[in-house]
Amino acid sequence: QLQLVESGGGLVQPGGSLRLSCVASGFTLENYAIGWFRQAPGKEREGVSCISSTNNTYYADSVKGRFTISRDNAKNTVYLQMNSLKSEAAAVYYCAGRRTVQPGCIIGRSFFIYWGQGTQVTVSS
């Protein structure tokens, strides 16, 4: 069974850092683009970042320079390092996947097929 499982969420103070993990089971990430999305209460799910199967990376303007997406195919895991967190970053974070050998990816919900259950990130002092 193909699954994506997020972890690493929690409570962090404004200006702090967190690293989220997205672990795949039932398939290997090597030929998959993976994206990170977030959804705050009362808001639509928005794209944060994605990494293509060829390791090209893309970021939403709101997180550029502060978030870094990376993958470790040996661990079947994609990471999202989040630095200088702001209060508006508080949300449930989801990872999503799509099997593709194309060199790019799109930070859009319709691009991805498989979704994890999410991990909560709270930014508060």
C-alpha positions as CSV (number, residue, x, y, z in Angstrom):
1,Q,0.0,0.0,0.0
2,L,1.4,3.3,-1.1
3,Q,1.7,5.8,1.9
4,L,3.2,9.1,2.8
5,V,3.7,9.8,6.4
6,E,4.6,13.2,7.8
7,S,6.4,13.9,11.1
8,G,8.4,16.6,12.8
9,G,5.6,19.1,13.6
10,G,5.2,20.7,17.0
11,L,5.3,23.9,18.9
12,V,8.0,26.5,18.1
13,Q,8.5,30.1,19.0
14,P,8.4,32.8,16.3
15,G,11.9,32.9,14.7
16,G,12.5,29.3,15.5
17,S,13.1,26.3,13.3
18,L,11.6,22.9,12.6
19,R,12.4,20.1,10.2
20,L,9.5,18.1,8.8
21,S,9.9,14.7,7.3
22,C,7.9,12.8,4.7
23,V,8.5,9.1,4.6
24,A,7.3,6.9,1.8
25,S,6.2,3.4,2.3
26,G,5.1,0.9,-0.4
27,F,7.1,2.6,-3.1
28,T,10.4,4.3,-3.6
29,L,10.7,8.0,-3.9
30,E,13.3,8.0,-6.6
31,N,11.0,8.7,-9.5
32,Y,8.6,10.9,-7.6
33,A,8.1,14.6,-7.3
34,I,7.2,15.5,-3.7
35,G,5.5,18.6,-2.6
36,W,4.8,20.3,0.8
37,F,1.5,22.0,1.4
38,R,-0.1,23.7,4.4
39,Q,-3.6,24.5,5.6
40,A,-4.4,26.9,8.3
41,P,-7.8,26.9,10.0
42,G,-10.4,28.5,7.7
43,K,-8.0,28.8,4.8
44,E,-7.4,26.8,1.7
45,R,-4.5,24.4,1.4
46,E,-1.6,26.2,-0.2
47,G,1.6,25.1,-1.8
48,V,4.8,25.7,0.0
49,S,7.5,23.9,-1.9
50,C,8.2,20.9,-4.2
51,I,11.2,18.9,-5.3
52,S,11.3,17.1,-8.6
53,S,12.6,13.6,-9.2
54,T,15.7,15.3,-10.6
55,N,16.1,17.4,-7.5
56,N,15.0,20.7,-8.9
57,T,13.4,22.7,-6.1
58,Y,10.7,25.3,-6.1
59,Y,9.3,27.5,-3.4
60,A,6.3,29.8,-2.7
61,D,7.4,33.4,-2.5
62,S,6.3,33.6,1.1
63,V,8.9,31.0,2.2
64,K,11.8,31.7,-0.2
65,G,15.1,32.0,1.6
66,R,13.7,30.5,4.9
67,F,12.6,27.0,3.9
68,T,14.6,24.3,2.2
69,I,13.3,21.1,0.7
70,S,15.6,18.1,0.2
71,R,15.4,14.4,-0.3
72,D,17.3,11.4,0.8
73,N,16.4,8.6,-1.5
74,A,18.3,6.0,0.6
75,K,16.0,6.8,3.5
76,N,13.0,7.2,1.2
77,T,12.4,10.6,2.8
78,V,11.9,14.2,1.8
79,Y,12.5,16.9,4.3
80,L,11.3,20.5,4.7
81,Q,13.7,22.6,6.8
82,M,11.8,25.6,8.1
83,N,13.8,28.5,9.6
84,S,12.8,31.9,10.9
85,L,9.3,30.8,11.4
86,K,6.5,33.4,11.5
87,S,3.2,33.1,13.3
88,E,1.4,32.8,9.9
89,A,3.3,29.6,9.2
90,A,1.1,27.8,11.8
91,A,-0.9,25.1,9.9
92,V,-1.2,21.5,9.2
93,Y,1.6,20.5,6.8
94,Y,1.0,17.9,4.2
95,C,3.4,16.1,1.8
96,A,2.2,14.9,-1.5
97,G,3.7,12.8,-4.3
98,R,3.4,12.1,-8.0
99,R,5.4,9.7,-10.1
100,T,7.1,11.5,-12.9
101,V,10.5,11.7,-14.5
102,Q,9.9,15.2,-15.7
103,P,12.7,17.6,-14.5
104,G,10.2,20.0,-12.8
105,C,7.3,20.1,-10.5
106,I,4.4,22.4,-9.8
107,I,3.5,23.7,-6.4
108,G,-0.2,23.1,-7.0
109,R,-2.7,20.7,-5.5
110,S,-3.8,19.3,-8.8
111,F,-0.2,18.2,-9.8
112,F,0.0,15.7,-7.0
113,I,-1.8,12.4,-6.6
114,Y,-0.9,10.9,-3.3
115,W,-1.3,12.7,0.0
116,G,-0.2,12.2,3.6
117,Q,-2.3,12.8,6.7
118,G,-0.5,15.9,7.8
119,T,1.5,17.1,10.8
120,Q,0.6,20.1,12.9
121,V,2.9,23.1,13.2
122,T,2.2,25.7,15.9
123,V,4.1,28.9,16.0
124,S,3.5,30.8,19.2
125,S,5.4,32.5,22.1
